[in-house]
């Protein structure tokens, strides 16, 4: 009888163990999945960087909303005036840097300065040193830097009102009337033409000839704005003032340009030696660093707000403002603040209303103090001092004048 050996139990010697293939595939696919995740993240970062770069290199919009800008379509913009001047053959050069304005404003051109809120005496002196005809809008006390025979004349408490030209200047005569208030101009010489004068004698337009070129000071910006261009004679006045020469340098001061600019220095800085593309590359690098920081940075919890009350004494605020004026050598601003405060306190002491004009204040203060009217007018509304000594003398004289008015 033949006996058959039983078949061996279990897998053959070289047969794969069940589950081993899956483990091998899992081990092989793990690095691949990590690579795919890394690739996706890198591709996402590159795409984001490309989008940011594309946004940065796209052309800037042709319009803006900046006040009195020749490309602004807002109500207080001046695109309408700029376009009309362009159709008439005037080449409008819009600049926001002081150096560009001083460089482009040459003989046979017109330099328009739209705002003086950011300008100091040294900036204005550089603009006034150009050979171009000047049109300055609401320069305030800085008008003295453009034309020594013109000074700022304030009409306290006045409201916007239309005044007739009443002068021989052809531009003002063509306009017929002008709406303005408060900050006007006066003259110390008969060579200055004053137009659109109010009851106090302050003018809304002053024209003088300085070093053979025309200097025009305008007390209001309304004639240049889109909203008011088609009212009264604003269009005629704006187009005649700005279209006198074939080239118009339209200067809108920029705070970023003037923050660290020494108006009297012509030295080449480090920024002038660096290629223009360096700034663009630095911005892109900064964006990449921020993206990596957000990707790999530790997530923090919400911030905890804690009230920290701070009480600042008024005397400290006053001293701080004085130090700022002194550091920036802003003698005009400091003198204007001292004069305005003295005039206000004297008016209250004498029972004058807040709407009283400068002439009324001068008359009452002169009568109460016993000083001549010309001396009081020079103290309260004269030209700004040019140094520390002049500002100190003015403060001392104003204090003495106020004590004489307050004397029983």
C-alpha positions in Angstrom: 0.0 0.0 0.0 1.4 3.3 -1.1 1.3 6.2 1.4 1.1 9.8 0.0 3.0 12.4 2.0 0.8 15.3 3.1 1.2 18.6 1.2 3.2 21.2 3.1 1.2 23.8 4.9 2.0 27.5 4.5 3.4 29.5 1.6 6.1 28.2 -0.7 9.7 29.1 0.2 9.9 32.0 -2.3 6.3 33.1 -2.2 5.7 36.7 -1.0 4.3 37.1 2.5 0.7 38.5 2.5 0.8 42.3 3.2 4.5 42.7 2.4 3.8 44.2 -1.0 1.5 46.8 0.5 4.2 47.7 3.1 6.7 48.1 0.4 4.4 50.3 -1.7 3.6 52.4 1.4 7.3 52.9 2.1 7.9 53.9 -1.5 4.9 56.2 -1.7 5.7 58.1 1.6 8.7 60.1 0.2 6.8 60.7 -3.0 3.8 62.2 -1.1 6.2 64.4 0.9 7.8 65.6 -2.3 4.4 66.4 -3.8 3.4 68.5 -0.7 6.7 70.4 -0.9 6.3 71.0 -4.6 2.7 72.2 -4.1 3.8 74.7 -1.4 6.7 75.9 -3.5 4.5 76.3 -6.5 1.9 78.2 -4.4 4.6 80.5 -3.1 5.9 81.2 -6.6 2.4 81.8 -7.9 1.7 84.3 -5.1 5.0 86.0 -5.6 4.3 86.3 -9.3 0.9 87.8 -8.6 2.4 90.4 -6.3 5.1 91.2 -8.8 2.5 91.6 -11.6 0.5 93.9 -9.4 3.6 96.0 -8.6 4.6 96.4 -12.3 1.1 97.2 -13.6 0.8 100.8 -14.8 -0.5 103.3 -12.2 -4.1 104.6 -12.8 -4.3 107.7 -14.9 -6.5 109.5 -12.4 -6.2 110.2 -8.7 -8.2 111.8 -5.9 -5.4 114.2 -4.6 -6.5 117.8 -4.0 -5.5 120.2 -6.8 -3.8 117.4 -8.7 -3.9 117.7 -12.5 -4.9 114.0 -12.8 -7.6 114.1 -10.1 -11.3 113.7 -11.1 -12.5 114.5 -7.6 -14.4 117.7 -6.8 -11.3 119.4 -5.4 -9.1 118.0 -8.1 -7.9 120.0 -11.2 -8.0 117.6 -14.1 -10.5 119.8 -16.0 -8.1 122.8 -16.0 -5.1 120.6 -17.0 -7.0 119.0 -19.9 -8.2 122.4 -21.2 -4.6 123.8 -21.0 -3.3 120.7 -22.8 -5.8 121.3 -25.7 -4.6 124.9 -25.9 -1.0 123.7 -26.4 0.3 124.1 -22.9 2.6 121.3 -21.8 1.7 120.4 -18.2 4.5 118.7 -16.2 3.1 117.2 -13.0 5.8 116.8 -10.3 5.6 116.0 -6.6 9.3 116.3 -5.7 10.9 119.6 -4.8 14.1 118.9 -6.8 12.1 118.1 -10.0 10.1 121.3 -9.6 13.2 123.5 -9.2 14.9 121.7 -12.1 12.0 122.0 -14.6 11.0 125.6 -13.7 13.2 127.5 -16.1 12.9 130.8 -18.1 9.8 131.0 -20.2 7.7 128.6 -18.0 5.2 128.9 -15.2 5.6 127.2 -11.8 2.4 126.5 -9.9 2.7 125.7 -6.2 -0.7 124.2 -5.1 -0.2 123.8 -1.4 2.0 125.3 1.4 0.9 123.2 4.3 4.1 121.1 4.1 6.6 123.8 3.0 9.0 125.7 5.1 10.9 128.9 4.4 13.9 127.0 3.0 11.7 125.1 0.6 9.9 128.3 -0.6 13.2 130.0 -1.0 14.3 127.3 -3.4 11.1 127.6 -5.4 11.4 131.4 -5.4 14.9 131.1 -6.8 13.8 129.6 -10.1 13.6 131.8 -13.2 9.9 130.8 -14.0 6.8 132.9 -13.5 5.2 131.9 -10.2 1.6 131.2 -9.3 1.2 130.3 -5.6 -2.1 129.2 -4.1 -2.9 130.3 -0.5 0.7 130.8 0.6 -0.2 132.5 3.9 2.7 134.2 5.6 5.2 132.5 3.2 4.1 134.9 0.4 6.8 137.2 1.8 9.5 134.7 0.5 8.1 134.9 -3.0 7.7 138.7 -3.2 9.0 141.0 -0.4 6.5 143.7 -1.2 3.5 141.4 -0.5 2.4 140.3 3.0 -0.3 138.1 4.4 -3.4 140.0 5.6 -6.0 138.1 7.6 -9.7 139.1 7.9 -10.8 137.5 11.1 -14.2 135.9 11.1 -15.0 136.6 7.5 -17.0 134.1 5.4 -16.6 133.3 1.6 -17.9 136.2 -0.4 -17.7 137.3 -4.1 -15.6 140.5 -4.7 -15.2 142.4 -7.9 -11.8 142.7 -9.6 -11.5 146.5 -9.1 -7.9 146.6 -10.5 -6.0 147.0 -13.8 -4.6 143.5 -14.0 -6.0 141.9 -17.3 -6.4 138.4 -15.8 -8.5 139.7 -12.9 -10.5 141.9 -15.2 -11.3 139.0 -17.5 -12.5 137.0 -14.5 -14.7 139.8 -13.2 -15.1 138.5 -9.6 -13.6 136.0 -7.2 -15.0 134.2 -4.1 -12.6 134.0 -1.2 -12.4 134.7 2.6 -10.1 135.2 5.6 -6.5 134.9 4.3 -5.8 137.6 1.8 -2.8 139.9 0.9 -1.6 143.4 1.4 1.2 145.4 -0.2 4.0 147.6 1.0 4.7 149.1 -2.4 2.6 150.7 -5.2 4.3 148.4 -7.7 2.1 145.5 -6.4 -1.4 145.1 -8.0 -4.1 144.1 -5.6 -7.4 142.7 -6.9 -10.7 141.5 -5.4 -10.3 143.5 -2.2 -12.7 143.2 0.7 -14.0 145.9 3.1 -10.8 145.6 5.2 -8.6 146.2 2.2 -7.2 142.6 2.0 -6.9 141.3 -1.6 -7.7 137.9 -3.0 -5.1 138.3 -5.7 -1.8 140.0 -5.6 0.5 140.5 -8.7 4.1 141.7 -8.5 7.2 141.7 -10.7 10.3 140.3 -9.0 13.6 140.0 -10.8 11.9 140.4 -14.2 9.4 137.6 -13.8 5.7 137.7 -12.7 4.7 136.5 -9.2 0.9 135.9 -8.7 -0.5 135.1 -5.2 -4.0 133.6 -5.2 -5.9 133.5 -1.8 -8.1 130.6 -2.7 -7.9 127.3 -4.7 -11.5 127.4 -5.9 -10.7 128.6 -9.4 -8.6 125.6 -10.1 -11.0 122.9 -8.9 -13.3 120.7 -11.0 -16.4 121.7 -9.1 -16.0 125.5 -9.2 -14.3 125.9 -12.6 -17.6 126.7 -14.4 -18.8 129.3 -11.9 -18.3 133.0 -12.1 -15.0 133.9 -13.8 -13.0 131.0 -12.4 -12.3 129.4 -15.8 -11.0 132.7 -17.3 -8.8 133.4 -14.3 -7.3 129.9 -14.0 -6.6 129.5 -17.7 -5.0 133.0 -18.0 -2.9 132.5 -15.0 -1.6 129.1 -15.9 -1.6 129.4 -19.7 0.7 132.4 -19.9 3.7 130.3 -21.0 4.0 127.2 -23.2 5.3 125.0 -20.2 3.6 124.7 -16.9 5.3 123.0 -14.0 2.5 121.8 -11.7 4.0 121.1 -8.2 1.9 119.3 -5.6 4.2 118.9 -2.5 4.5 115.4 -1.1 5.2 114.7 2.6 7.4 111.7 1.9 9.7 113.8 -0.3 9.9 116.7 2.1 10.3 114.7 5.3 14.1 114.3 5.1 14.9 116.8 2.4 17.3 119.7 3.0 16.0 122.2 0.5 19.4 124.0 0.2 21.5 120.9 -0.3 22.5 119.7 -3.8 24.7 116.7 -2.7 24.0 113.4 -4.2 22.6 110.9 -1.6 22.9 107.2 -1.4 19.5 106.7 -3.0 20.7 108.5 -6.1 23.5 106.0 -6.5 21.4 102.8 -6.1 19.7 101.4 -9.3 16.0 101.9 -9.5 15.3 98.1 -9.7 16.9 97.6 -6.2 13.8 99.1 -4.5 11.5 96.8 -6.5 13.6 93.7 -5.7 13.6 94.7 -2.0 9.8 94.9 -1.9 9.5 91.5 -3.5 12.0 90.0 -1.1 10.1 91.6 1.8 6.8 90.0 0.5 8.5 86.6 0.3 9.9 86.9 3.9 6.4 87.8 5.2 4.9 84.8 3.3 7.5 82.4 4.8 7.0 83.9 8.2 3.2 83.4 8.0 3.7 79.9 6.7 6.3 78.7 9.2 5.6 81.0 12.1 4.2 80.0 15.4 0.5 80.7 15.8 -0.2 83.0 18.8 -3.4 83.5 20.7 -5.5 86.7 20.6 -4.1 89.9 22.0 -5.2 91.0 25.5 -6.3 94.6 25.6 -5.5 96.5 28.8 -6.6 100.1 29.4 -3.6 102.4 30.0 -4.9 105.9 30.8 -2.4 108.7 30.2 -2.9 112.2 31.4 -0.8 114.9 29.7 -0.6 118.3 31.2 -1.4 121.3 29.0 1.9 122.9 29.9 3.8 119.9 28.7 1.9 120.0 25.4 2.7 123.7 25.0 6.4 123.1 25.7 6.5 120.2 23.3 5.0 122.2 20.5 7.5 125.0 21.2 10.4 122.5 20.9 9.0 121.2 17.6 8.8 124.8 16.2 12.3 125.5 17.4 13.8 122.3 16.0 12.2 122.9 12.6 13.1 126.6 12.7 9.5 127.4 12.0 9.6 131.0 13.1 6.6 131.9 11.0 4.3 129.3 12.5 5.4 130.2 16.1 5.0 134.0 15.4 1.6 133.4 13.9 0.5 131.4 16.9 1.7 134.1 19.4 0.1 136.9 17.4 -3.2 135.1 17.1 -3.3 134.3 20.8 -2.5 137.9 21.7 -5.1 139.3 19.4 -7.8 136.9 20.7 -7.1 137.7 24.4 -7.0 141.4 23.7 -10.2 141.3 21.8 -11.9 139.4 24.7 -10.6 141.9 27.2 -11.9 144.8 25.1 -15.3 143.2 24.5 -14.9 142.8 20.7 -16.9 140.1 19.0 -15.1 137.1 17.4 -16.1 138.3 14.0 -14.3 141.6 14.4 -11.9 142.4 11.6 -8.2 143.1 11.8 -8.7 146.9 11.5 -11.2 147.0 14.4 -8.8 145.0 16.6 -5.9 147.3 15.7 -8.0 150.4 16.5 -9.2 149.2 19.9 -5.9 147.8 21.0 -4.1 151.0 20.0 -6.7 153.1 21.9 -6.5 150.9 25.0 -2.7 150.7 25.1 -1.9 154.3 24.0 0.4 153.1 21.2 0.4 154.3 17.6 -1.8 152.2 15.2 1.1 151.5 12.9 3.1 150.0 15.8 0.2 147.8 16.9 -0.4 146.7 13.3 3.2 145.7 12.9 3.2 143.7 16.1 -0.1 141.8 15.4 0.0 141.5 11.6 3.6 142.2 10.5 6.0 140.0 8.6 7.4 136.9 10.4 10.7 137.0 12.2 13.7 135.3 10.5 15.6 134.0 13.5 15.4 133.1 17.2 16.3 136.6 18.4 13.6 138.2 16.3 11.0 135.7 17.6 12.1 136.4 21.2 11.8 140.1 20.7 8.4 139.7 19.1 7.1 137.5 22.1 8.4 140.1 24.5 6.7 143.0 22.7 3.5 141.1 22.4 3.5 140.3 26.1 4.2 144.0 26.9 1.3 145.1 24.6 -1.1 142.6 26.2 -0.2 143.8 29.7 -0.8 147.4 28.6 -4.2 146.4 27.3 -5.1 144.4 30.4 -4.0 147.2 32.7 -7.0 148.7 34.6 
